[in-house]
Amino acid sequence: MEKKKKILIVEDDGTLRRILKERLQKESIFEIEEAEDGKMALEMVQKFAPDLALVDIGIPAIDGLTLAKLMDEQKLTEKTKILFLTNSTDISKISVASSIRGVLGYLIKSDWDIEQIVKQVKNYLS
């Protein structure tokens, strides 16, 4: 049997984090962990070594862009790819995000429903 892909959901909105986790677990091909802020997320990436981190930019402690830069500096993006899932439509943030090694994409939450997000995650991990 194929090993489950590991996903870390980094989202400060507890409801959205729970919905994403429950929906991704239904696929039964993922092992899911979660973090509500950037500091917790960095520790989780180091311990859990996920294949993909779904990261909101506007998270407390360490924001998502800084988290991605720290992950890149620590060579964590060689194993853990990043998919931003955020409400920020700020072009400068999108530009910074796309310049960080290991970032696969940038999804605006309001443009995607949960099924489309799951489909994107599966595409990135296949």
Secondary structure, DSSP 8 states (H G I E B T S, - for coil): ----EEEEEE-S-HHHHHHHHHHHHHTSSEEEEEESSHHHHHHHHHHH--SEEEE-SS-SSS-HHHHHHHHHHTTGGGT-EEEEEES---HHHHHHHHHSTTEEEEEEGGG--HHHHHHHHHHHH-
